[in-house]
Amino acid sequence: MEVEVAYATPEKQVLLKLDVPEGCTVAEAIERSGIKSEFSGLEIDPKAVGIFSRKVPLQHVLRQGDRVEIYRPLIADPKEMRRQRAQASREGN
């Protein structure tokens, strides 16, 4: 079955298509994709992978057409960034 493995940095985005056997897990697809060789120092956080923007465990069994996504840590807390923008907007008025 065909699946995709995706990872992106601000400088580079990679989407790899690969054929995997039925019963393949997220962890196995990541390993088979060779995506770690595309990004030096890429460490897979077991809590930071998903399929189509929905977090799943590494042991999750894939289905035809799934896109495995490897997420990076957030640079800034989204809630804090919204607070800062709201504060700046209030101060600007």
C-alpha positions in Angstrom: 0.0 0.0 0.0 1.2 3.5 -0.6 1.8 6.1 2.2 3.7 9.3 2.5 6.1 10.6 5.2 6.5 14.3 5.6 8.8 16.6 7.6 9.6 20.3 7.2 11.9 22.9 8.5 11.7 26.6 7.6 14.4 26.0 5.0 13.4 22.6 3.6 10.3 20.5 3.2 10.3 16.8 2.2 7.3 14.6 1.3 8.4 11.0 0.5 6.0 8.5 -1.1 6.7 4.8 -0.4 5.1 1.4 -0.7 4.8 -0.5 2.6 3.3 -3.8 3.5 -0.1 -4.1 5.2 0.3 -3.8 8.9 3.1 -1.3 8.7 3.3 1.1 11.6 4.2 4.8 11.8 7.6 3.9 13.2 8.3 1.4 10.4 7.3 3.8 7.7 9.5 6.6 9.1 12.4 4.1 9.2 11.7 2.8 5.7 11.4 6.3 4.2 15.0 7.2 5.0 13.9 10.7 5.9 16.4 10.9 8.8 19.2 11.0 6.1 17.5 14.1 4.6 17.8 16.1 7.8 21.0 15.9 9.9 20.3 15.4 13.6 16.6 14.6 13.1 15.3 13.0 16.3 11.8 11.5 16.3 9.8 12.4 19.4 7.3 9.6 19.9 4.7 12.3 21.0 5.3 14.4 17.9 4.1 12.3 15.0 0.7 12.2 13.4 -1.4 11.3 10.4 -3.1 14.2 8.6 -2.6 16.6 11.6 -3.9 14.1 14.2 -1.3 12.9 16.7 -0.9 9.1 16.8 1.5 6.8 18.6 4.5 5.3 16.7 2.8 1.9 16.9 -0.3 3.1 15.0 -1.0 0.8 12.0 -1.2 2.7 8.7 -3.9 2.5 6.1 -3.7 3.1 2.3 -3.0 6.8 1.5 -2.0 7.9 5.1 0.5 10.8 5.4 2.8 10.4 8.3 3.8 13.8 9.6 6.8 14.4 11.9 6.3 17.5 14.0 8.9 19.9 15.2 8.8 21.6 18.6 7.0 24.9 18.7 9.3 27.9 18.8 6.8 30.0 20.7 3.6 29.2 22.7 0.6 30.1 20.4 -1.5 31.4 23.3 1.3 33.7 24.5 1.8 35.0 21.0 -1.9 35.9 20.7 -1.7 37.6 24.1 1.3 39.7 22.9 -0.4 40.7 19.6 -3.6 41.7 21.5 -1.6 43.7 24.0 0.3 45.4 21.1 -2.9 46.2 19.4 -4.4 47.7 22.5 -1.3 49.8 23.1 -1.3 51.0 19.4 -4.9 52.4 19.7 
